[in-house]
């Protein structure tokens, strides 16, 4: 089930998914760095941010999305991307639950910043997941429509 040409919709889905996930990780790292401002990059080291930037650059510079669009069937692509989106959303959700289950007695300004970071990451990964879901549906629906007209 290898697509010779590689669907542009599949390539777009791959680009959006990779850039969205990496941007979310960069956003989380940035907020952690801001929280630790006097001790710059104490919890989010430079390598973490550089790897995310390199991954985004590789997606934009190389033809990786087109290659993956040719190699994977639409169903497998949708499965992998939604699996990653749901996983990062669940991790962000568990961070929010964890941050708000801490008794107020133990809250410090650092914990309050971490709560804000957890909420922002949660919202970002929720929106990213919704976008991936909508693009996945569009991909599957366009293939059904295209398949019905060619049959």
C-alpha positions, 0 to 999 in steps of 0.5 A: 500500500505504498503511494508512488506520488505521495499525497499532498494532504498526507505531507501537510498532515505530517508537517503540521503534526511534527511542527506542532509537537516540536513547537509545544515542546519548545514552548514548554522548555521556554517557559521552564527557562523563564521560570528559572531565569536567574539559573538560566536553563536549569531544568530545560537544558540547551540540548533539549531546545536545540534538538527541537529546533533541529527537528523543525529545521529538518522537516522544513528543509528536507523532503521528509514529509513527502517521503513519509507520505509515500511510504505510509498508508493514510490509515497508518499515518493517521494512527501514528499522528493521532497516537502521538497527539493523544499521548502528549495531550494526556501527559499535559493533562496529567501535569495539570492534575499534578500541579493542582493537587499540591496543597496550598501550604506547599505552594511557592512562587515557583510552583505557581509559575509551574502551574501556569506552564502546565496550563499553557502546555495543556492548551497548546497540546489540546489545540495541536491535537484538534488540528491534527484530528481535523487534518486526519479526518480531511485526509481520510474523507478526501481519499474516500471521495477520490476513491469513490469518483475513480471507481 
